[in-house]
Amino acid sequence: MIDYEEIDNILNKVEEVLLSLTSEYKLKQASIERWRWDEPVITLTWTDSDHISRNINALIIPEGPLSYRLLVEGNAWQDTDAAEGKIRVRHWQHTEIDTAWLPQPLDAIDEAYSKVSKWNIDDLKRKEHLTPQSAEL
């Protein structure tokens, strides 16, 4: 049985860590989004002066009665124009930080920030073409 109150308490602790990151590193355009109760995820998103958007996702995974795992992911992306502005290309990168058994220190969040915040455009090795831009839009 999943204890939603306990999951909410864990999300509160994760949110405190994310808020401390926004304050400590003075993250610009930072926002924290917390999903519905049935989807125990919290995400910190921000964009730095290099115009790269970044986020850290923390997902709580129930492993059994009162046993949870924290999966932390980091992402960075930047959209650029190609084909004379007719196509948008998303350059992106993803990392998954070691999952931590709870209750344990939330070091995985700090580790995700350390990795993601250092990425520059050359580190965004993955690339996808987004839907071509319509002249009507």
N, C-alpha and C positions, 0 to 999 in steps of 0.2 A: 504494500500500500504506500502511495506517495504522500508525504506530509507536505502539503502546499504552504503551510505556515513556515516550516523549516526552510523550504526553497526560497520563500520570500525573505527570510532572515539572511540567507546566504547572498541573495541578490543585493540586499541592503549593504552587506559588507563589500561586495564587489563594486557597487556604486560609489562607496566611500573612497576606494582606491582610485577609481576612474576620475572622480572629482579632484582628488589630490594631484593627479597627473595634470589635469587642465590648469590647476592653480600653479603648481610647481614650475611647469614648462611654459606657462602663459600661452596655451594653445589658442590659436585664432579660429573663429567660426566653429568653436567646439559645441557639440550637442550630444546629449546622452539620451538614448531611446531604450525604453524598457518594454518588452513585449508583453503580451497577454499572460495571464496566470497559467494558461495551459501550454505555454511555449516559453520556458524559463531561460530567456536570453536577454542580455543587456549589451548595448553597443555604444562605444564612444567613437564619434566621427569628427574629423577636423581637416582643415586645409591650411597648409603652410605657405610661406611667402614664395616658395618655389612652384606654387600652383599645382602641387600634387595633393590629391585628397587621400586621406588615410583613415583606417578604422581598426578598432580592436573589438572583437566579439567574444563574449564569455557566455558559454552555454553550460547549464547544469544538467548533467545526465544522471538520472536515478539508476543505481546499480542494485538496489535491493532495499529492504526495510531500513530506513534511516541511514542509508549509505549512498553517497553521491560522489560524482566525479566532475571536475571543472575542466572543460575543453576551451582553450583560448586560441583564437585565430587572429592573425594580423593581415591586413590588406592595404595595398596602395595602388592608385590608378591616376592616370591623366589622359584626357581625351584631346586629340589633335585633329586638325583638318588634313585631308588628303584629296587627291584628284581635284585640285583647284577648288577646294571647299565643298565638294559634292558628297564626300564620304567622311564620316568621323571614324577615327581609329582610337580604340582604347588600349593603352599600354598599361599593363598591370602585373602585380606580383602578389603572391599569397604565401603565408607561412602558418604552420600549425605548431604551437608551442606544446611541450610535454603536458599531458593531462595530469592534473593533480588530484589526489584523493582528498576529499574534504572530511573533517576540518584540518587543513594544513595552511601554512602561509600562502598568500596569494602572489607568490613570486613570479608565477607565469605571466601575470599581467605586466609587471615591470619588464620582464624579458621581451614580451611582445612589443612594448613601446620602444625599447632599445633597438630592436631590429627594424621595425617599421619606420621609425623617425629618421633613421640614417639613410634609407633608400633614396636614390636620386633617379632621374629619368633613365639613366643607363642600366640601373638595376631592375627596371620594369621590363623583364625579358619577354613576357607573354603579350600577345597582341591579338585583338579581335576587331573586325570591321563591324561597326554599328550600322543600323539601318540607314540607307542613303537619305540625306536631308532632302525634303521636298521643297520645291520653289514656292509652294503655296503656304508653307508654314511660317 
